[in-house]
Amino acid sequence: MTLAPLQVERVALDDAAGRVLAAGIDADDDYPNAPRSAMDGFAIAAGSTPGDFAIAGDVAMGAAWKGTLLAGQAAAIPTGGVVPAGADAVVPIEDVRVDGDRLHVGISVAAGENVNPRAGDMRRGERILEAGQRLAGPQIGVLATVGVVEVPVYRRPSIAMISSGDELVPPVALPRPGQIRDSNRYAVAASLRMMGVDVRHYPTVSDEAGALEAALRSALGDCDAIVLSGGSSVGERDRTPDAIASLGTPGVLVHGLKVKPGKPTVLAAAGGKPVIGLPGNPTSAIMILEAVVAPIIGAMTGAELRRGAFTARLGSAIRSRPGWTWYVPVSVQNDGGTPVAHPLPLRSSSVSLPARAGGYVVADDPGGELPEGTLVTVYRFLGR
């Protein structure tokens, strides 16, 4: 599947946190643009140490020293002050003795000591930030330093969130027998937002013939992708694959995965826009979104989604189905040393299971079993 090209926009520097940089950034000057002191002390010529110096004055912050320090002269200098011409080192204030306008340095100081050299951080024309980075505090600081106040970023993709099923009622409603509150809509939307997209809620679709097709066409015209919760299994009333296929080419690419939970997942596209059919069971929907759909969302935002992961030892065996991939939520016990991951009962219909879990383990051993004590990778849910 080929995704539609990413679009670029410019945002103010203060609005760029969390966005994905769309163009490489080069340093516009040397940083620092003059040698600066790394300590409070005195600027001196290192070759004259140890020895006595005449204090010629003070280096002021925000201004360069006028002229050149002569042989045998020193200048008081604050951290960050520009080192005067004629000096090549800074001796810390605690390593000297001051007697009026005379300075005694009793130690030998090397050239360059306690001096941040010109271009020691960044050099003019050097590529300092690459496109595809998600911007956080450190990157924002670099942009401010090099004077970038209008930041080129990829436009956040808009994703339509649609729920399907006559049994669904809003969270504010009291469910009658046979009804359930639509928790998937909000859980999936929140997870998508953590991945860096804008979510647009669309009305819940009834099980009437033609309703889903009409909702999908409307959402596809407005948004960059669709995520649909429910209606992807093989029951008589689950029309998602046929409805998606009616949107255009390439249509349904995958209907059904050899995974647990989440077997009835639908992966499709129309006109370069992904259309994802998530299972209706809450745990299945979240696990598929995290483990399978996240890379697609990352490609749409322009940056790989990075989740935390760590090594743990299984507290009990995982018995899966040979040839299948199981995503097993685990609780994590950490009393020092290697954490212990305890597999949780895998119930696809559970709403609370992903919230209780400290992460999940991918169980795809060909033999279908990971014995107790096996070292495994525990993947954290995105944003946690």
C-alpha angles and dihedrals in degrees: 000000000000114000123218112265116274114254123224130219135170122240134183116269092247090054096049099086111118093014125117118247111240100193137033117260123219127197111259094205143000113288114239092023091202133023109277134196117256092196143037104257142082130317111227144155104267093212090067095059133146094037149085125290138190111238104234097186144285130303108230122218113251095022137079122238111259113235129350132302109246125224110289094019129118133189127209108240135185126219106283095021119138110259108237122240108265093041125089104173143035122224114206117248091240091060097057141065120225120205110178106295093347127094125202118200111189098181135067113253124200123227110266093021112150091359125121102214126226109276090009090134105030133359125216109269094014115138103240104166126033127212112260097045118130105231121238135156098296094049093045088054091054092049091051091048094054093044101252105150098157105055122203107226137164113261111253108252115240115227124196114225113207129175122199130202141079090235093067123101129175118269090250092061126086106237117236120213108299094021130104133191112255098248095151093066092059097037093051093043091052092049091049091052089052086057092059105261136120114244124210117195118221126193119277110266120232124224092250116125113267096013095102094046091052092048093049093050092050093049094045091056092052105036143046095236142000129228114192123192117208135001099077103112125091099262120129092254096044101098100159099115093049092045092051092046089058091062095074141260140014086015122171111012099172130015110178130012130212090240138110122246104024108035096150094058117142121210114188144144140205123193094345092310119118118234113195123192109199123195116260096235109097099228091044092051094051095043094050091046091052100039105031111018099041094081089054091051090047091055090051092053094046096242134084111249108238119205128187117255135178140176119258139167119244112249090202136007124278113218111193135165115281111250093017133099117233124195103209119191113220139191114225127223116194117180095152127297120040112359118241118230115207113199112232122218105274107231113164093200094056116114096189100046098088090044092053094047124092090208140308140268124222106226109193103139109150090229093054097236138093108189124223110276095031114144108240139172114250113206118206120222111258112272094021 
